[in-house]
Amino acid sequence: MKKPVIGIAGLTASSDPGRFISGERVVGGSTYVRAILRNGGIPVLVPAASLAEDPEGALFGCSGLLLPGGEDMTPWYYEEEPLPVIGVFRPEIDKAWLKAMDYAVSARMPVLGVCKGHQTINVALGGSLYQDMSLQEKELARPVIQHMQKYNRSYLSHHVEVEPGTRMAAMIGAGTQETNSMHHQAVRRLGRGLKVSARACDGTVEAIEDEEGLIVGTQWHPEDLIDSAPVMNRIFADLVERAGKFQNRKK
């Protein structure tokens, strides 16, 4: 059987003028590529411009969608205007990723979202975000722990509690798990059809999923933990397994 192809939603980046590689480029994280390859899939970087133009055509041949980390989510996509605490956001990228998510939902294509990708899933399904976790601290009236770690991305920096009976629990185990953390935004109002499958001790939503197990999101970065916390490989193995089933259905 052919290995399932996983489409990774692309970002763009620009170099300083005058350099050999100057100009805007389509980019994606190599750790996502490595994680998918290690767990039996074939990663393909899909430009955001292609997803914006024709998400069905751009994902043709793909059996799964990975929405990776990136900049902040444009707040007007969850009906808010930007507050002073927000970071860089790019509406053209977000519009493209939301279109990709909408197509994946309509096609019943398996999705994994990581960090911003996790937040994109929530917004695509009608949920909202805290533009900065200081706002969560005020709303929930409890201090937030450190979520922007100050060490290597493979470092385990805080704990999450994984809900029993969830797909996340089936992948990495229920109860207390160690993760990394590199974000300042978080899920606020949960999107349609989603449930929380893990939280940090300060109440931060750390993982979400749908009832069918087609959609999974993690606020942490499992792609950077496949060596330091090998259990995180199971998140990518699960995506590849789900994509394989989707591939068989398409035949």
TITOR-389715 format. One line per 10 residues: number of its first residue (from 1); for each residue x, y, z of C-alpha. Coordinates in steps of 0.02 Angstrom, whole numbers, plus 50000, padded with zeros to 5 digits. Example, Ala and Ser with C-alpha at 12.3 -4.5 7.8 and 13.67 -1.06 7.14 Angstrom:
# residues 2
1 = 50615/49775/50390; 50684/49947/50357;
# end
This chain:
# residues 251
1 = 50000/50000/50000; 50064/50175/49959; 50113/50281/50106; 49984/50416/50147; 50028/50592/50090; 50009/50726/50224; 49989/50904/50161; 50076/51031/50274; 50000/51206/50259; 50139/51324/50208;
11 = 50194/51491/50275; 50297/51625/50186; 50458/51712/50239; 50567/51847/50163; 50756/51875/50167; 50850/52038/50167; 50870/52118/49995; 51029/52077/49902; 51056/51903/49968; 51059/51756/49848;
21 = 50898/51688/49921; 50816/51858/49945; 50631/51878/49911; 50478/51790/49979; 50483/51602/49993; 50360/51465/50040; 50423/51387/50203; 50381/51247/50322; 50462/51175/50479; 50582/51031/50449;
31 = 50534/50950/50615; 50357/50921/50548; 50433/50838/50395; 50543/50729/50504; 50400/50679/50620; 50287/50627/50475; 50425/50531/50388; 50474/50440/50547; 50296/50384/50573; 50261/50316/50400;
41 = 50190/50462/50301; 50250/50567/50155; 50251/50754/50195; 50212/50881/50058; 50222/51069/50086; 50067/51155/50014; 50084/51343/49981; 49957/51455/50068; 49923/51542/49902; 49869/51375/49827;
51 = 49756/51339/49975; 49677/51511/49958; 49648/51490/49771; 49585/51311/49766; 49597/51209/49927; 49524/51053/49847; 49647/51060/49703; 49793/51105/49817; 49758/50955/49928; 49726/50836/49784;
61 = 49825/50679/49818; 49837/50715/50004; 49754/50602/50131; 49784/50711/50284; 49810/50894/50329; 49934/50962/50454; 49909/51142/50510; 50075/51192/50592; 50131/51330/50708; 50150/51509/50650;
71 = 50109/51689/50694; 49954/51748/50786; 49781/51717/50715; 49696/51869/50638; 49566/51917/50770; 49430/51974/50651; 49409/51792/50599; 49335/51767/50772; 49244/51935/50770; 49368/52040/50870;
81 = 49480/52186/50827; 49666/52178/50870; 49713/52230/51046; 49883/52305/51093; 49937/52137/51168; 49926/52042/51003; 50080/51997/50902; 50109/51987/50714; 49961/51920/50615; 49938/51896/50428;
91 = 49760/51888/50363; 49810/51812/50195; 49891/51661/50279; 49746/51639/50400; 49616/51650/50262; 49707/51514/50165; 49723/51398/50314; 49541/51422/50361; 49493/51375/50183; 49601/51220/50196;
101 = 49516/51174/50360; 49343/51203/50286; 49385/51088/50140; 49457/50954/50255; 49299/50956/50360; 49186/50943/50207; 49292/50801/50134; 49309/50715/50304; 49498/50722/50284; 49598/50691/50445;
111 = 49673/50848/50521; 49810/50880/50649; 49836/51058/50710; 49989/51111/50810; 49998/51274/50911; 49929/51402/50787; 49857/51256/50688; 49764/51200/50845; 49696/51377/50862; 49651/51381/50676;
121 = 49545/51224/50699; 49451/51307/50840; 49420/51470/50745; 49368/51377/50586; 49233/51290/50687; 49166/51452/50761; 49271/51463/50918; 49373/51608/50984; 49545/51642/51060; 49625/51744/51196;
131 = 49729/51869/51099; 49854/51857/51242; 49855/51746/51394; 49854/51898/51509; 49670/51912/51458; 49640/51732/51510; 49720/51771/51677; 49599/51914/51705; 49445/51820/51646; 49477/51661/51746;
141 = 49546/51759/51895; 49695/51644/51916; 49878/51665/51868; 49942/51581/51711; 50100/51477/51714; 50243/51506/51593; 50188/51458/51418; 50331/51535/51320; 50477/51428/51373; 50653/51499/51375;
151 = 50750/51345/51323; 50770/51226/51176; 50608/51176/51088; 50640/50994/51134; 50640/51039/51319; 50492/50982/51426; 50433/51136/51520; 50262/51104/51600; 50128/50973/51629; 49957/50945/51552;
161 = 49815/50836/51612; 49746/50724/51474; 49563/50677/51490; 49526/50490/51501; 49426/50415/51358; 49488/50541/51229; 49585/50506/51071; 49731/50602/51147; 49727/50483/51295; 49729/50335/51176;
171 = 49884/50410/51093; 49992/50470/51237; 49900/50411/51393; 49775/50488/51513; 49828/50590/51663; 49984/50696/51685; 50099/50716/51534; 50251/50827/51507; 50255/50946/51359; 50348/51094/51288;
181 = 50262/51262/51270; 50286/51408/51149; 50130/51517/51136; 50049/51673/51207; 49873/51646/51135; 49752/51508/51183; 49579/51437/51148; 49440/51536/51232; 49266/51486/51169; 49268/51309/51102;
191 = 49219/51280/50920; 49070/51177/50861; 49084/50990/50886; 49248/51003/50981; 49292/50946/51156; 49441/50980/51266; 49557/50830/51284; 49696/50910/51387; 49722/51063/51498; 49866/51143/51591;
201 = 49850/51171/51779; 49802/51354/51750; 49651/51301/51645; 49733/51332/51475; 49661/51221/51339; 49807/51114/51280; 49721/50990/51163; 49556/50978/51071; 49472/50848/50962; 49306/50807/50881;
211 = 49195/50663/50931; 49240/50558/50778; 49427/50575/50797; 49450/50655/50627; 49514/50819/50701; 49650/50834/50833; 49737/50990/50896; 49882/51014/51017; 49938/51180/51090; 50111/51108/51123;
221 = 50236/51060/50988; 50249/50869/50979; 50355/50879/50820; 50499/50946/50927; 50480/50808/51057; 50494/50649/50952; 50666/50614/51026; 50655/50693/51200; 50479/50624/51231; 50457/50478/51109;
231 = 50275/50454/51160; 50238/50609/51055; 50277/50509/50898; 50108/50427/50926; 50020/50589/50881; 50098/50583/50707; 50078/50395/50692; 49893/50422/50729; 49880/50556/50593; 49964/50440/50467;
241 = 49849/50297/50518; 49694/50407/50499; 49760/50467/50331; 49785/50287/50274; 49602/50249/50310; 49551/50405/50214; 49661/50352/50069; 49576/50183/50063; 49404/50263/50063; 49450/50368/49911;
251 = 49492/50216/49805;
# end
